[in-house]
Amino acid sequence: MQLLEERIRRDGVIKPGNVLKVDGFLNHQMDVELFNEMGKELKRLFPSEKINKILTIEASGIGIACIAAQYFQVPVVFAKKSQSINLDGEQYTTRIESFTHKRVYDVIVSKKYLGKEDHVLIIDDFLANGCAVAGLIELVRSAGAQIEGVGIAIEKGFQKGGELLRSKGLRVESLAIVESMNAETGEIVFRNQE
């Protein structure tokens, strides 16, 4: 998605340790017009009428998933990273390691919102090593639901997550795939997806 690639080049900041900082428009301050275009593109990439739920993980995936959900006309469920008094009843849980935060989270989805009748599109902001998406896949499979695909805003193509998920037969569509990036020069090279 050229619009997203241009925005990453213009406003993204490469930090040491293969960190791409896009908090000015994607995962702290959110550019809703950009999210709207991303939602349209995700619907184009996943035209299946079977999709009846979108699943993401708090917090950075929620905005993208909600805007995209308007085009799919389905609800968004987000996996919570902590137990709360509002989360009652039976739950699906798994553990996810965050590349960015360097910590492990227990993530939770209420069984009320994910079941065997669901056809799920997983959406997240980043795909690096694939741990978050793998955890979401585990939640979907625990519910006996079907995974219709994985939609990602930015994939770090030089890390193993995308390749690993695709090798398992999952349809993964990333709006921008970073092939390489250099913290010293600020150069970002994107994979040609045409």
Beta strands, then each sheet from edge to edge (+ up, - down):
strand 1: 13-15
strand 2: 19-21
strand 3: 53-57
strand 4: 76-79
strand 5: 91-98
strand 6: 103-110
strand 7: 119-127
strand 8: 146-156
strand 9: 172-181
strand 10: 188-190
sheet 1: 1+ 2-
sheet 2: 4+ 3+ 7+ 8+ 9+ 10-
sheet 3: 5+ 6-
end
